[in-house]
Amino acid sequence: MDNKINEVEELINTGKLEKAEKLLLQIEDNNIASLFLKGKIYQKKQKWGDAINTYKKILQLDAGNKEAHIQINIIQNILNFSNPEMFNP
């Protein structure tokens, strides 16, 4: 399974998200490693709600998981970003 996890990670890093997602579906067993990869894919696809939900699943398995907390915080910062200069012509 570790080889497939590594392969999925490499596909994500090279931008081959669809292929990574298909491979992840074959190995997914809702462990923390596969959930993180799923969250990464959602983030890269800008599917913010799905990414947050995936990281929250990680927190259900491991409430003290710092990386999941960090990723949720990053997404919330992205969603809350406002640039007032965009509205000034």
C-alpha positions as CSV (number, residue, x, y, z in Angstrom):
1,M,0.0,0.0,0.0
2,D,2.9,2.4,0.7
3,N,4.0,2.2,-2.9
4,K,0.5,3.2,-4.1
5,I,0.4,6.0,-1.5
6,N,3.8,7.3,-2.8
7,E,2.5,7.0,-6.4
8,V,-0.6,9.0,-5.6
9,E,1.6,11.7,-3.9
10,E,3.9,11.9,-6.9
11,L,0.9,12.3,-9.2
12,I,-0.5,15.1,-7.0
13,N,2.9,16.8,-7.0
14,T,3.1,16.7,-10.8
15,G,-0.5,18.0,-11.3
16,K,-2.1,14.8,-12.5
17,L,-5.0,15.1,-10.1
18,E,-7.5,13.0,-12.0
19,K,-5.2,10.1,-12.2
20,A,-4.2,10.5,-8.5
21,E,-7.8,10.5,-7.5
22,K,-8.6,7.3,-9.5
23,L,-5.6,5.5,-7.9
24,L,-6.6,6.7,-4.5
25,L,-10.1,5.3,-4.9
26,Q,-8.5,1.9,-5.5
27,I,-6.5,1.9,-2.2
28,E,-8.7,4.1,0.0
29,D,-9.4,2.6,3.4
30,N,-9.9,5.9,5.3
31,N,-6.5,5.8,7.1
32,I,-4.8,9.1,7.8
33,A,-2.3,8.9,5.0
34,S,-5.0,8.3,2.3
35,L,-7.2,11.0,3.8
36,F,-4.4,13.6,3.7
37,L,-3.9,12.8,0.0
38,K,-7.6,13.1,-0.6
39,G,-7.6,16.5,1.1
40,K,-4.6,17.6,-1.0
41,I,-6.4,16.7,-4.1
42,Y,-9.5,18.7,-3.0
43,Q,-7.4,21.7,-2.1
44,K,-5.6,21.7,-5.5
45,K,-9.0,21.5,-7.2
46,Q,-10.3,24.3,-4.9
47,K,-13.0,22.1,-3.6
48,W,-12.7,23.8,-0.2
49,G,-15.7,22.2,1.6
50,D,-14.7,18.7,0.6
51,A,-11.1,19.4,1.7
52,I,-12.3,20.8,5.1
53,N,-14.6,17.8,5.6
54,T,-11.7,15.4,4.7
55,Y,-9.4,17.1,7.2
56,K,-12.2,16.9,9.8
57,K,-12.4,13.1,9.3
58,I,-8.7,13.0,10.1
59,L,-9.4,14.9,13.3
60,Q,-12.1,12.3,14.2
61,L,-9.4,9.6,13.9
62,D,-6.7,11.7,15.6
63,A,-8.0,14.8,17.4
64,G,-4.5,16.2,18.0
65,N,-3.4,16.0,14.4
66,K,-1.6,19.3,13.9
67,E,-1.3,19.1,10.1
68,A,-5.1,18.7,9.7
69,H,-5.6,21.7,11.9
70,I,-3.1,23.7,9.9
71,Q,-4.7,22.7,6.6
72,I,-8.2,23.7,7.8
73,N,-6.8,27.0,9.0
74,I,-5.1,27.6,5.6
75,I,-8.4,27.0,3.8
76,Q,-10.4,29.2,6.1
77,N,-7.9,32.0,5.5
78,I,-8.2,31.5,1.8
79,L,-12.0,31.7,2.0
80,N,-12.0,34.7,4.3
81,F,-9.5,36.7,2.2
82,S,-10.7,40.0,1.0
83,N,-8.8,42.5,-1.1
84,P,-10.6,45.9,-1.0
85,E,-8.4,47.2,-3.8
86,M,-10.2,44.8,-6.2
87,F,-13.3,46.9,-5.8
88,N,-11.7,50.3,-6.5
89,P,-11.6,51.1,-10.2
